[in-house]
Amino acid sequence: MRLCLINPSNPLVSIVRVKESRWNRYRVWKPLSLMALAGLTPPEWDVSIVDENLGSPDYTALPRPDLVGITAFTSQANRAYEVAAYFRGRGVPVVMGGIHATMCRDEVMAHVDAVVTGEAEDIWGEVLHDARQGNLRKWYDGGRVDLSNIPPARHDLLPPEYAFGAIQTTRGCPLNCSFCSVTAFNGAQYRQRPIAEVVKEFQMIRERRVLVVDDNLIGTRPQHVARAKELFRSMVQANLRKEWVAQTTINFADDEELLALAAEAGCRGVFIGFESPTPEGLQEIGKKFNMLEKRDFRASVRRIQRHNILVVGSFIIGLDIDQPGIGRYIAETASRYGLDNLNVLFLTPLPGTRLWKQMKAENRLRLIEFPEDWKYYTLTFPVARYTHLSLDDIIEEMLVCDREFYSWPRILQRVWRNVWGRRQPLISLIGNFSYRKNLQLNCTSYADFSRKYADRCPPADPLSSPDP
């Protein structure tokens, strides 16, 4: 029996265009969810994984599978349906899971033979059994799994074309920000894999650099931080010789022992969601955690960097409080914090989030021709109606922000600072050049988007804005 697991592409997302910019190789991540399912698949199945982010194959030239499994974020849904239609047209059953299938189950059911909602590990064996019997059910609900007994992912099934390997050590996030679907999908309970299993899987990864895909590696509570320290100690003891980056919250900077252990274990960079440069913005999206104890963000970033760990910060443009000038303000704030890289996103209502429900109720979703419009829900296109910023305004704010932060003088200043401090200068250089290289691609994409959808995204009407 042949099983083909597919991660569909979205050609509108410039960072996956590896052939257009060699720097993008450092920003394309492995489809770990498919690798995990492959690790759960019995040996009687011949498993292959196709990641279309490396290029879409000629499916007619591949061996005909007996079952196709597809995962998809919301922005990949269009392409997922195209792939599903191709295989179903040739009599191959298709099952689809992932976050979009969970949040838009009824829509997905119309395009595939079976839908898996929630986390698939506990239900995957049943799906495969039913497929062998030719008796797939329309819907399987995996719920949320116990991470204590999950086999390692199949790291051997993808070509050596990635700069980073991938691993997951925890699931769940208690922060429940209004724009984020992680809590809706993985829950607010912070669940951890056994440390010994994590270390064992780390040893299986052939890449020297690894992305830890946890939404929040160290958690928010003292017991979470204690577990992270124990993980780092075990990684040091195992002498993994890996360099890794991870997502975390700003409390990562609060514990010197934690920082020292992380650096010794191989941490070379962290991605932190700052989200807004103002307390009002943090309050709006529910990121109250960043407001605790009137934190000095600049000092927090510097404490992390003193351990030779780079800090990438994420912000959002399009909050209800955002006025013209927010793009430059974010760039200046990120520079003042001393961030090594800046990732700015448009406020995007994703299915399953509180933001989606709010904007839908307020008739602020302007791209609603689904499933066609899902391809723009990448966080890199302004798909909604914003209170104080028209379509052209918010695009200009984004461009100003990127141009300011990724100007040559500021790039050289950051890289020189990292060279002088012996803090990952090569990674810093690659990251900054990659973002700058994509500026022109983004300009072209925004221009095309604006011309096509200006009539569907009129300027905001102050009279219809939500109450403050």
Buried (B, 14 or more C-beta within 10 A) or exposed (E): BBBBBBBBBBEBBBBBBBEEBEBBBBBBBBBBBBBBBBBBBEEEBEBBBBBBBBEBEEBEEEEEBBBBBBBBBBBBBBBBBEBBEBBBEEEBBBBBBBBBBBBBBEBBBEBBBBBBBBBBBBBBEEBBEBBBEEEBEEBBBBEBBEBEEBEBBBBEBBEEEBBBBBBBBBBBBBBBBBBBBBBBBBBEEBBBBBBEBBBEBBBEBEBBBBBBBBBBBBBBEEEBBBBBBEBBBBBBEBEBEBBBBBBBBBBBBBBEEBBBBBBEBBBBBBBBBBBBBBEEBBBBBBBEBBEEEEBEBEEBBBBBBBBBBBBBBBBBBBBBBBEBEBBBBBBBBBBEBBBBBBBBBBBBBBBBBBBBEBBBEBEBBBBEEBBEBBBBBBBBBBBBBBBBBBBBBBBBBBBBBBBBBBEEEBBEEBBEBBBEEEBBBEBBBBBBBBBBBBBEBBBEBBEEBBEEBEEBBEEBEEEEBEEE
